[in-house]
Amino acid sequence: MCGIVGYIGNEACQEIILGSLQRLEYRGYDSSGIATLNDDRLQLRRSVGKLSELKAKILEEPVSGKIGIGHIRWATHGGVTEQNAHPHSVNGEIAIVHNGIIENYASLKEELMDKGCVFSSDTDSEVLAHLFSNMIGQGLDPKRALETVLTKIEGAYSFVALSKSYPDSLMVARNASPLAIGFSDDMVIVASDATAIAHLTQKVTYLKDNDYAILTSKSHTIYNGENEMVNREVVKVNVSPILLDKLGFRHYMEKEIHEQPDAISHTISAMTDSNGRLTAGLEDYNLSKIKGIVLLAAGTSFYAAQIGRYWIEKLAGVPVVCEVASEYHYRNPVASFQTTAIVISQSGESIDSLMAVRHAKKLGLDTYGIVNVVDSTISREVDKILPTRAGPEIGVASTKAFTAQLVVLICLAISIGRQNGKLDEDISNNIHQKILKIPSTIGKSMNLFELILPISYKLKNAHSCLFLGRDMLFPLACEGALKLKELSYIHAEGFASGEMKHGPIALIEEGLPVVSFVSEDEISRKAVSNLKEAEARGAYIIIIGTQTAVNMIDFATDKIIIPNCDPILTPIVSAVPAQILAYLTALEKGTDIDQPRNLAKSVTVE
């Protein structure tokens, strides 16, 4: 994933573009760049590394002008080099910034090279610059040039193009990759998401798939895929800059771990009707018609889906299938027993999740979206949004978005179960009251940082780590392993405890850390023997659970005790110490916590 910005207005654009790129840095940080036009001269600055490297270069060599584009990159095509950094420029005439993948770039590149074009990068994006250069060179105006380029390219993309021949215009387009246009009386700015421009304007328009637009300082003219001029809804955004600050925490992730009580409180509010009933915001929907569900998600959201499956089947009696979004639409799934597809995505822009829910629509399923960004592409395309009110999550490793997703899923399970008669009113009200206590319970979990710190000090030297859990704690074990490996780069895997004898026990050796999630139910008690076998072979046992659950395993080396909670809510509460353990281990190792290597916040290319 990459972040793109384009600005045209009455003010010098250098600092405006850099400021917007700063707000997009969570989308990529391999390299960055800026291009501006001034006095018929295209100025280009690019740098490898984080945005701070580009800022240092610009401090020595400033750029000028009131029209410009900027980019922050996460490499997809071509290595991390200055030549591969954006913007890409051709002949001092054209500059482009691009997010996505041009799928037919190889054939286009060959065609362009046959015409004498010389490429200076290994990226697919550079073909856009050469295509625009050719079109402008043939005398086409910005609209016709943009129109023609779009007929030649295939893939998921959003881009902004700047031409020296037309210094009063920017050319922009999107297909399955987000792009927001913000505007005021004397400027128009475009960016990969509204977070990057909300400090400049609250008036935003989102382009739809296959839309393209010509921007000037006073206007934005939008066309659809049939080349018809269209009006897109203007929405008011309000992203407070304070939400993007660390507020004294060392990292965004640490801040976002601490924000979970509020995020969950807000999410519960969104799931509750005006009478205080837990309806998941679906009081006007006939949920009893849901006979089979497919949950679509990727990464952390997929583990939330797997936990949600336990709740929905247990509380609502509805069969659930969990599908990895990137695999779903490629394997021609049979959906004859399903009525509903629920896609889970923090950003609402993940390309594999978007493609999956579109495929589910083609199969005739009703579609719901559990998303954290209400103006995202997925939010606009599903039949109904189930919002997670987590607020902006900047750290690449998801924390508050994950626990908010879990809250939505259990509220949904209760709502379906109540409507279809599987769950009686007393039981649903009882669980509801327990859900209302989750924010304060997780608030108490913030005291675990001090307890977990010495454990993380021991864990930092590990080369590998196993995470175990049973029932709904099995997906949480997978999520805990994911957090540790993406932050600390320690190899970690999550397994169902009962699977230990079927292979993973061969990995046990002296000192190997084994982290086990336990609960106060009968199923978790069966995990004790699995852990005893691991301990007998020299494993370093770490237990996470309530005091009662932890007491079952007196042979553990380290015990992380969470506040008391009902076993059905244990996955939500136990997620927090798993996050803290991964965070503190990465802190001890000195890795880049908010921006782990090779990772980006949202995957917008396949």
Secondary structure, DSSP 8 states (H G I E B T S, - for coil): --EEEEEEESS--HHHHHHHHHHTGGG--SEEEEEEEETTEEEEEEEESSHHHHHHHHHHS----SEEEEEEE--SSS-SSTTTSS-EEETTTEEEEEEEEETTHHHHHHHHHHTT----SS-STHHHHHHHHHHHHTT--HHHHHHHHHHH--EEEEEEEEETT-TT-EEEEEEBS--EEEEETTEEEEESSGGGTTTT-SEEEE--TT-EEEE-SS-EEEE-TTS-EE---EEE----GGGGS-TT-SSHHHHHHHTHHHHHHHHHHHTB-TTS-B-TT-TTS-GGG---EEEEE-THHHHHHHHHHHHIIIII---EEEEEHHHHTTS----TT--EEEEEESSS--HHHHHHHHHHHHTT-EEEEEES-TTSHHHHHSSEEEE-------SSS-SHHHHHHHHHHHHHHHHHHHHHTSS-HHHHHHHHHHHHTHHHHHHHHTTHHHHHHHHHHHHTT-SEEEEEE-TTHHHHHHHHHHHHHHHH--EEEEEEGGGGGGTGGGG--TT-EEEEE--SSHHHHTHHHHHHHHHHTT-EEEEEE-HHHHTT-TT-SEEEE-----GGGHHHHHHHHHHHHHHHHHHHHT--SSS-TT--SS----
